[in-house]
Amino acid sequence: MERPNWIPDGVDVTVPNAARMYDYALGGFHNFAVDRETADRIEQIIPGAKLNAHANRAFVRRVVRWLLDQEIRQFLDIGSGIPTMGNVHEIANSVAPDARVLYVDIDPVTVTHSRKILANIENARIVQADLTRPAEILYHPEVLELLDFSQPMAVLLNTVLIFVPDIADPEGILALVRETVVRGSYITITHGIPAREADLKERQKNLREMYRRTPTSLYLRSPEQIRKLLAGWDIVKPGIVPLADWRPEQGEPRKPVVSMVAAVGRKP
């Protein structure tokens, strides 16, 4: 098979990637056959799993609008995936043209495509970095050039902590974020939680086994564990709730979401 010229050198097109699988679930085309095949197998294991991607995108839309209402004009979106139509910078700039968005992702394909998408966008950029090394993000020259850490901002960690193992100290990662941003800043999280139903528990076990064959294993955490991650943040109402239940908008479709919750914290 001929290798497309848009794929960065060193990328193994035979290994699935979570960001590209997410892109596929949203109907995007920045993905490989292996990503599509893996996402389809996940849908077979847990029917409706692809809806999680759409529900997560809907949450992003709602929470960014809500943050704009709180006068937030800076967004650090870590584990962003490819910023296709309806992503953070488009939502933010539709309300506040001066809003600034810094995307971060670990996947080189995601970063390469994102740079092309953002090439003519003045207030949005992307850097390649790893959340498990948060200082490299928070003190990255491009991050510091675009974002003003003396002013409140929102740090978006949507569907990314689910790929961070306990050994990488997710509590410490969020603590460093909290220490770095000023009072009045926010953090958002969406995360998978363990199922209670026996059948879904077995399906989740099979799902975790599948993700172990990818570069990003899957780690589910209970709402209590997520609350612990948010220690030191004031959790905004309605709290840690199912993804579709975080401040739903009138008329928005309420599709079932498989074991995903959302939470927003504010630095007091």
MOWOTA-V409039 format. One line per field, one symbol per residue. ss: DSSP state (H for helix, E for strand, - for the rest). A space follows every 50 residues. Layout:
BEGIN
ss->???
END
This chain:
BEGIN
ss->-----------------HHHHHHHH-------HHHHHHHHHHHHH----H HHHHHHHHHHHHHHHHHHH----EEEEE---------HHHHHHHH----E EEEEE--HHHHHHHHHH------EEEEE--HHHHHHHH--HHHHHH---- ---EEEEE--HHH--HHH-HHHHHHHHHHH-----EEEEEEE-----HHH HHHHHHHHHHH-----------HHHHHHH---EEE-----EEHHH----- ---------EEEEEEEE-
END
